[in-house]
Amino acid sequence: MNTNMAVCIAVIAKENYPLYIRSVPTQNELKFHYTVHTSLDVVEEKISAVGKALGDQRELYLGLLYPTEDYKVYGCSGSCTTRLLTLCVTRSTILETPFNPRPSMGLFLE
């Protein structure tokens, strides 16, 4: 089972710079800022590709922009060309839970 939790939200201006960045765990704030800035290039590429393919119509949901080992960045574009980026942490809850061999030992003792 995977958990998706938003750890950072960024509002991006029309000129492609962050207006507002808010992250929940402040100890990784610099890493989140870096991830948001690196995904801005992908936002520009997706918007220009969609704009050329559809003419004047805009796709509001940009989808997965920048996956890393621990985080995934999703984006959407507003009608006035402001963009919203969401940085989600994705880890398996099975890997985060420490393994306790005691409950499974009962299977072998019977």
C-alpha positions as CSV (number, residue, x, y, z in Angstrom):
1,M,0.0,0.0,0.0
2,N,1.4,3.4,-1.0
3,T,0.8,6.6,0.8
4,N,0.7,10.0,-0.9
5,M,1.0,13.0,1.3
6,A,1.5,16.6,0.1
7,V,4.6,18.1,1.8
8,C,5.0,21.2,-0.3
9,I,2.7,23.5,-2.3
10,A,4.0,26.2,-4.7
11,V,2.2,28.9,-6.6
12,I,4.0,29.8,-9.8
13,A,3.6,33.2,-11.6
14,K,3.0,33.6,-15.3
15,E,6.6,34.6,-15.7
16,N,7.7,31.2,-14.3
17,Y,8.9,32.2,-10.8
18,P,7.5,31.0,-7.5
19,L,5.1,33.5,-5.8
20,Y,4.6,31.3,-2.7
21,I,6.2,28.1,-1.5
22,R,5.0,26.4,1.7
23,S,6.4,23.2,3.0
24,V,5.3,21.2,6.0
25,P,8.5,19.6,7.4
26,T,10.8,22.7,7.6
27,Q,14.0,20.6,7.9
28,N,13.8,19.7,4.2
29,E,12.7,23.1,3.0
30,L,15.8,23.8,0.8
31,K,15.4,20.4,-0.9
32,F,11.8,21.2,-1.6
33,H,12.7,24.6,-3.1
34,Y,15.2,22.9,-5.3
35,T,12.7,20.3,-6.5
36,V,10.1,23.0,-7.2
37,H,12.6,25.0,-9.3
38,T,13.8,22.0,-11.2
39,S,10.2,21.1,-12.1
40,L,9.6,24.6,-13.5
41,D,11.4,23.6,-16.7
42,V,9.1,20.6,-17.2
43,V,6.1,22.9,-16.7
44,E,7.2,25.2,-19.5
45,E,7.8,22.2,-21.8
46,K,4.4,20.7,-21.1
47,I,2.5,24.0,-21.5
48,S,4.2,24.8,-24.8
49,A,3.7,21.2,-26.1
50,V,0.0,21.3,-25.1
51,G,-0.5,24.8,-26.5
52,K,1.0,23.8,-29.9
53,A,-1.1,20.6,-30.1
54,L,-4.5,22.1,-29.1
55,G,-4.2,25.6,-30.4
56,D,-5.6,28.0,-27.8
57,Q,-7.2,25.5,-25.5
58,R,-5.4,24.8,-22.2
59,E,-5.2,21.5,-20.3
60,L,-5.5,22.5,-16.7
61,Y,-4.1,19.3,-15.2
62,L,-0.4,19.0,-16.1
63,G,0.0,15.6,-14.4
64,L,3.2,14.1,-13.1
65,L,6.0,16.6,-13.7
66,Y,9.1,15.5,-11.9
67,P,9.4,12.1,-10.1
68,T,12.3,11.5,-7.8
69,E,13.2,8.6,-5.5
70,D,11.2,10.0,-2.5
71,Y,9.0,12.7,-4.1
72,K,6.7,13.3,-7.0
73,V,5.7,16.7,-8.3
74,Y,2.3,17.2,-9.8
75,G,1.0,20.4,-11.5
76,C,-2.0,22.2,-12.7
77,S,-2.4,25.5,-14.6
78,G,-5.1,28.0,-13.9
79,S,-7.0,30.1,-16.4
80,C,-4.9,33.2,-15.7
81,T,-1.7,31.2,-16.3
82,T,-0.8,30.8,-12.6
83,R,0.3,27.3,-11.8
84,L,0.0,25.2,-8.7
85,L,2.7,22.6,-8.0
86,T,2.2,19.9,-5.3
87,L,5.2,17.9,-4.0
88,C,4.0,14.6,-2.7
89,V,6.1,12.1,-0.7
90,T,5.6,8.5,-1.9
91,R,7.0,5.7,0.1
92,S,5.8,2.2,0.8
93,T,4.3,2.0,4.2
94,I,5.5,-1.6,4.4
95,L,9.1,-0.4,4.1
96,E,8.6,2.3,6.7
97,T,7.1,-0.1,9.2
98,P,9.9,-1.9,11.2
99,F,9.7,-5.7,10.8
100,N,8.7,-7.6,13.8
101,P,9.3,-11.4,13.4
102,R,7.3,-12.4,16.6
103,P,3.8,-12.6,15.0
104,S,5.0,-14.8,12.1
105,M,7.0,-17.1,14.4
106,G,3.7,-18.7,15.6
107,L,3.2,-20.2,12.1
108,F,6.4,-22.2,12.5
109,L,6.0,-23.3,16.1
110,E,2.7,-25.2,15.6
